Amino acid sequence: MNIDFARKLELAYHQQCKALCDEFHLKQTGFDILMFLGNNPQYKYAKDIVSIHVDQLVDQGYLSRIDVPGDRRKVKLILNEKANDVVKKGKVFQSQFFSSLFINIDGEHKKIFKETLELMEKNLEDLMEEK
């Protein structure tokens, strides 16, 4: 597998969601943070996202920081009401984007691809544990 595929995927994704970012006056990284939190509610802490863009999202009213009682080092990130439209439209966009990647690919190949990705993810986790 060529590493260029991952780069092309990233470039196509960013190009395709530019209109949505423009609609909400968000930079790509800000959009990505909101979508990460919207798609992964188990991640709630600022340490899960190391980015100066979090400050901008807080300033713009998309996120709130909540101190965790009993631990002055932990800050929970909460999606505000203002982020709901971004996340809602972002999920539709992501679904359409990924569906477009599978045009002309039959069900069996999709299944094989999904299984292969799951195995690759496991391999990546194993590689990270070796470190």
Order of alpha helices (4+ residues) and beta strands (2+ residues): alpha-alpha-alpha-beta-beta-alpha-alpha
